[in-house]
Structure formats: C-alpha cells, structure tokens
Amino acid sequence: IHGFHDAFVRRYDAPLAHERLDRIMVAHGVCPHRLTDYQVTALSAATMSAVVDQWVPVTFTVSRTRSDYGRTSATVRLRLFRLANGVVQTWPLGDFDVTLPAWSPAYSTTVQGTRTVSVRMPWQLPTGTYALVAKVDPANERMEQVESNNARSVQGFHLENPMGDFNPGFAGQDGSNDTESNDSSDVH
C-alpha cells in the first residue's frame, strides 16, 4: 500500500491530490507518513482602528510542519468577530491563498509563507471593538496532525461607523452573521 501511495504521489501533481489520498488512507487505518500541520503563526493589521468602507492592509504568515508535501498553497479566511449582548457576530473579509515552498534540507521541519492583502471593512458593521481572525484551511480539506491550531486572532480592532449602530444590513442581509463562521473557538 505504501508503494501505491508513493507511485501515486510521483505521478499526479494535481492540487491537494497527495493530501486527499492521505485522508483516504488514514480513514482506512493506514498512515503513509507523518501528517503535516498548518498554523497561522502571525497576524497583523496595518492599523488597529478603521472606519467602515476603508481598505486595511492585513499580513498573515502560515507555517507547515512535518510535511512530505511539495510546494503547495493554503487558503486563509479572514473575518471579524464581535460579542454583542451574548451573541457572537461575524463578518467574512475574504479567502486568500498563500504559497508554501516545498520542504528541503535547507529548512528545518517547518516552511512558511507570508502574504499581505488589503481588506475592505464592511459598511454594515456597527461601531465597536472586534477581533480580527485568520484561519488556515477553513474548509478542512487538509489532513493534519492537529486540527485545533489553525486560527489566530488579534483582539482590540476598533471599527468606527459614522452612521451609528443602526445598520439594516447587519442582521443577516449581505452575508453578515453567517452561521458557517460563527465559531468563537477561533478567537483566542
């Protein structure tokens, strides 16, 4: 079975093919090699205070450890979290890919990729303090040794809305409060 794994990996270089094969093999009790682990190891915004509808540069770094995988890209989902009146409110800012180089002896057991993106602060959000969150592999496509360490947050991001707290689009229109990303466990 390990020979099939190795031949398949050498022959097919499609995105995620290696990782998907690993997921199938592990589900059947065969682990062809040590599993990898993806983490967001750094997250920062150019400013910690913004006005709605303003573009803000955000930088994140993703690391991959213990990997036999070649050069890959990983998806990072950025979003804002806010706890208001006991309810977790979220707003997606976008999904972005970051390239991770192939492992080589020149690296330790970890490779990293960093990317800076500009994200637009949603106009529907009320004035308040939010957490900026980055989560790698938000669709859980990659087989990892540890699945619980994929997110990093930065607390204290202040957003100002000159229109005040009345924003008709915030209560579910335009994708706000989307339930898929209402996982407050990502906020550390």
N, C-alpha and C positions, 0 to 999 in steps of 0.2 A: 504494500500500500504506500509506503514511503517513496518507493521508486516511481509509482504513478504520480504522486504529488510533485516530485522533483521534475519529472518529464513534462508534466502539465505546465508548471511554472516557467520552465525554459521555453516552451513552445508558444504560450499565449500571454501576450503582454497587454491585454485589454485592461482598462481601469477597473480596479477592485477585483479582478479575476482571482488573483492569489488569495486575497483576504476572504473572498466568498467560498473558495474551495476549503480554506482552513475552517470556516464556520461549519460547513457541511461535515467535515471530518471530525471536528470536535463534538458535534452533535451525535456522532456515532461512536464516540469513545476513543478516537484516535487523534493524538496531538502530534502533528508532524515536526514541530519545532517550538521553541519558546514563543509565547504570544507577545505581541507588541503592546505598547501602552502609549496613548496620546493624551497630552495635557496642554491646557493653556497656561503657560508659565509666566507670562507678563501681559498686562493690560493697562493702557493709559489713554487719557483723552488730552488733547492739546490745551483744553480749558475745562475747569470743573463747574463752570457757570455759563449758561447759554440762554438764548431767547428762542421761543418756538419758531420754527421755519428757518433756523440758522443751520449752516453746514459746520460740522465739528470734525476735525481730524482725530481718528482713533487708531492707536497702534496696538497690535497684539502679536505675541510670539507663541508658536505651537512647538512642542517637542514630541519626538517619538523615540521611545527607548526599546531596547531588547528586540530588535527587528531584523528579520531576514528579507524584508521587502526592499524593492528597488526604489527609485525616485517616485514619489507619489505627491498628490495634492490632498489636502484635507479641507473640509468645509467648516467654517466657523460662523455661528449665528450670533449676531449682536442684538441686544434688546435692552430696554429699560424696565426696571421693576419699581413698584411703589406699593407700600402697605398703607391703605387708607380705610379707616373705620373697620378694621379687621378683615378686609378683603384685599387679596393680592391682585394688583392690576399690572398688566404688562403691555408693552408696545414693541413689536419687532422693528428693528432698524435695518435688517438685511442679512443675507447669507453671502459669505465671501470665501473664496478659495485661497489657500496659502500653499506654496510648494515646499516640500521637504526633500532634501537631497537623498540619494542612495547612501546606505551605510558603507563606510570603508574603514580600514585600519587607522586612517588618519584621524578619525573621530574616536571619541570614547564609545560608550554604548548608546549615546544619545545624539540625534541630529535635530536641528532646529530650523524653523522658517519664520520670518517676521514680515509683517505687511502693515502698511498704513493705508487706511481708507477714509474717505470723507462720508459722514452720515448726516442726513438731514433730520433735525429734531422735529418730531410730529407737531403740527399746529394744533391738534385737538387736545393735547395734554394740559391739565391744569397746572398752575404754579405749584411748585413743591420740590422736595428733595427725593431723588431717585437713586437706585443702584444701577450702574452700567454693568451688564453681564455679557461675557463671551463664553460660548460653549462649542467645543470642537466635537465633530461627529454627532450633530443633533438628531440625525435620523437613525443612529445606532447601526450603521452599515458595517462598521469595522469590528472584527473580533479582537477583543482586548483582554489583557490580564486583569486590569482593574477598570471597571466601568464607572465608578463613582467619583472619579477625579477629573472629569472632562471640563468643568466650568471654573471660571474665575470671575470675581466681581470687584468692582470699585465702588465703595459707598460714598455718599455725600455729593452726588452730581446734582447741582441745583438748576432747575429749569424755570424760567420766568415766562408767563403768558400775559401780555398786556391786556388781553380780553377778559382776564379774570378766570374764575373757576367754572363759569357757565360755558360749556363746550358741547353742543348737541352731538357731535361725532364721537364722544368718548365712551358712551355706554354700549358699545358693540358694533357701531357702524364703522366702516372703513377698516375693519380688522383689529380694532383695539380690544383689549381684554380677551384676546384669543386664547381659548382653553388649552390648546396644544402646548403653549409655552408658559402656562401658569404654574410652573413647578418651582416653588420657592426654595427647594433644596439646592438650587443652583446659586443662591445668594449666600455667600459665606462671610 
